[in-house]
Amino acid sequence: MKDLIYILKYLKYYKKDLIITLTLVIIETFFELIIPFLMRDIINLGIENKDLKQILYNGGLIIGCAIISLVTGHLYSRSNARLVTKFSYKLREQTFKKIQTYSFANIDHFEPASLITRVTNDIQIMQNTLAGGIRPLCRAPIMLIMGVGLSFIMAPSIAWIFLCGVPVLAIILFLIVRKTAPQYSVLQKSIDNVNLVVRENVTAIRTVKSYVREDYEKEKFNKANTNLTDITKFTFRIAQLNQPTFQLVMYAVTTAILYCGSKAVHNSTLEVGTLTALLSYVLQVLNSLMMFSNVFLLVNRSFASSKRIKEVFDEIPTIEENENGLTEVKNGQITFKDVSFKYKENSSEYVLSNININIKAGSSVGILGGTGSAKSTLVSLILRLYDVTKGEVLIDGENVKNYNLESLRDKISIVLQNNVLFTGTVRDNLKWGDESADDSKILHACKLACVDEFLDRLPGGLDYDLGQGGVNVSGGQKQRLCIARALLKNPKIIIFDDSTSACDMETERKILNNIRNLKGLTNIIIAQRITSVMDADMIVILDNGTISDIGNHEELLKRNTIYQELCHTQLGGVNYAADSSK
């Protein structure tokens, strides 16, 4: 319940709309409750006394009440729609905003498919609950109190029958809620699983088709889909018992009142008009309670969704923002000082251990190591995508934690192996680096990244539509576009995480030479190919999260067995060093 209250606090931004909505419901309900009272007078005072004036007078009042109730009901619908739309907009905005504060460690805590479900499906459930819940939740208490009260005023000898039905309805609702409440959390997790399967399949559709694994993916989806269907059927089969059981109680109470009321009318202890009004109140109240029970089941489901949404808000970012920190990276000198790192605090082993590296400003550094040697993790610490577990990462002598996070990342560009391009034109994607960049600046960056070699062949050049995820260009072209985008940031530090692997060796050498010739730019190159790093000022050899050796090409070639083996495997022997140095 506290999770739902936490989520509903976002209604405070729209107090005016909420007050108007609730006021309209109260007015509508009040005038609906007056109508049976007026009907009683029409029958008792008008029809029985053959008083046409009384009939017309009270009939006019009934029509007036009905019109007012109709108008307020219509205004309520418009006000409620406005309130619910604003509420869901604000909730989605704040949830997405919170996700943007997450570090990689926070993202790892949630499945991406689960986050998508929470921002879409779970918030949609909250929206539906609010849209369909305000009216019944507000009407039911008013109807119950005033309806029962007026019933006892008019016919206390019969109204007690009505009260007998209320505890029966409460017991039925309690039993249904008790059975369905745990199922809604399971249901939402099943939706997460379906989204996960679909997301993986769509993202990796080329791999699926190339390995002819469509049947396997269909089976996996069918399993997740069947599980969701079974849980949904079980949950809603129980929930749907609510309406027929409520109707059964309602008709039983109505029959009992008719039986006792007809005897009272026959004995002249009750007027026909009073019995008619009493039945109207019974139907109004019981219908409101039935709607209330339906909404209560919806609210019950929203408990699970509100809990899942609140988990997003409760997640504490592992990266603490230093809003008043340093805003300028002057030189780009990087120092790793006794750095150790592990992804989880309770992990027994460190991914990186005792890392000590000093990277001079404007220098070129290559990082080599086998798969799983934590090369990418190492450079992630520079941008504070993760924070170190022990030790310090310094930039220009200042701990990276002392920098304003946005300013720090704005001065560091990273190009990943799995490059990401967005739907739009070449120009749109490159302007991620600098929104204000004109075409001359964009074309200069394209030249440095060797994009100019294929840009003229793209229909429209900079205005060429790359398609979703850059599907209209090759892997090598995609990498070069990402490098150009990174250069447009005008960074002090640029990091290549095996980001030229799809380029041929000649193109790669051109790009890296262009980068190294840029003055004042510290460049770090993670690579699998010796040729990518052999011209670097310093090469770091990582082995299982520790530093095996640091030196330049010639130094490592003389003393480091790992580097020697790589040279022998990739270059065909160590004589390449002598040839390349001439």
Steps between C-alpha positions, in 0.01 A plus 500: 500500500783739585645448151170604342479806724856591398411485131173691545693787657566617144138617500619792712623668182140515378303589814264730311395228256463250785279733707282580197465130416401400854258792531323403177461139620347617829254732324402227253445249781300744711251576223465130415406433864230767493314337208353197694379738771313705239361183339352405836310830515374459143346163589384575855384860456432523130375170356313375807335842554458558125681829544631593150670814632701296749596252226616774263685687774695201627547367144658831404732478799599145399578616145705789639695268732559259212631780276731632772623147566558446127692828457717445808566141387617626160717770658642240737602278206689786338663609827593144592652436156709815535611405852589141410689601185710755689562255785624220272713748303665623819552150633660379174716811488626459858556125459702549182688788661590275793629229265730759339676542834588131516854379462583181313483317833142620553400397149651158567265468799195513273436313179461760219177325398372543857579872497311537173199321648508720810510822298222386265273220621520566874438871460214421261343287775532792742339726241209258447451468876478875541280544191248239607536530875432859606126496427411168669733556794341839561139402423487174699550649852257786426242263355538258789471760777230717346310215335481294819423811704212608274373141490478488880329841502235381254451137612701389804303174529629379160834680460676254735478237222727716293766500772507119501645501148794731576708258717436219249638721222802591716580133568476411130730788404750407773521137381547599136767760581682258730528249216589738216737744677813279484428409137533854368871518586553167324299631205719810458817290519358278226450810285865589568603157375298530179652844434846357565454221245358738238774758559778244469349351185449835326844631601679184388276416203797477260675250725181300544446473125864431418501207743154388385372516858151630422336183630695522825401865545136419423505225762659735755241768428214252511619378839509855639172590332327185627621568852364855483169375359460236771572746780265757345218245461537378859514853643208644308289185532494563873462877462201456269309320779456843651221627275266196493526449879430867561200486267371191680513682834346811346203311354455302822480823703263653244272194513495505880411871506227445241355215703500687831402827335202352316369356828540839666317670212225239524473570875496877430814557711705609197413713200567382145707808421719443801561138398589614146747760633647243738561257214663779297740571787577130539582467129707819499701403806555138398601602147748748647637231728534262206691766303706565812589132522609495135717804560638344816621206295664745261656682795615162627686447174644850522663401831737273305564764233553782751750283686694435177499869409610601851789254476629713213481813718647322804804380309791704629743603223841353574660805339456804723460820301729788605298794371742755644808317376766604251364590157814507288741231386805708411765259371376140499767335716368173647635316804385166638618484860479159673166435329303184570145435385222242532148523367326400822607573855442142609709357216797301625737591214598831345461555126792745508776484762774746597496704179761777486529691172606857421382627161650832395277766350491487119665158487384187321443184703420150379339234718536132412379190673309182452123467512378563854810687610279803596625742236157661450439511873827687548407787267143510638649620828633813330150618407356379832271255325609298801673627814818338627472267797845589629753762402455810284468602138642848450463739208743792505584405858137516619293200600229444237246510787589868549378588150149592403383179330348669195807717447733202542321286244461796265879519469549127446390316187471123485442294187382147565540188290124452493426844366158654532348724235152645529213531258560808286747645252878496510494864608252429781722227640824695474345799676475289814863605538424869454148627441627836374750354251471637147566294190865608473573378853309177436689436175834560676415236759388269217838545334688411819286186541529410128124538459569717194611185317139377476288807584477610134364158406208532740191650329462846651835494680448645848125481445507125436253314721688236700185309597429354842826425679702589190387194302568675168878507545761228548675417826820682402307806383304500823823496702644790305182705545520440874864611505406820314220560748744457790747745346231765461480521880844662490607284795815510706502120523378252239468126558474236228365174639590267212305744284693451175466122491264513199734726302774372274856547625579785262192700602568426865857629471379820331244566772743435785772714342248784459402468866860490624583812300235701685681716752393488865280192456570205728400187313456151642464207261373160609571251225555139408737578214862587568499738203238714677725582796860442394551870419359614837722685747417241764346152489334339803476120510214374715482141616200384706436845644859578593778685318742260339728771360515860379729636231527595134508256209876444499525459878217249523628310200825438686369398841130407505404146397131584452586782260756284321241226447250752361760640260602153390138396443382816326812630327678175424809570711690763694700620200205727420623732776830559327333554164240739636755714678699579189 
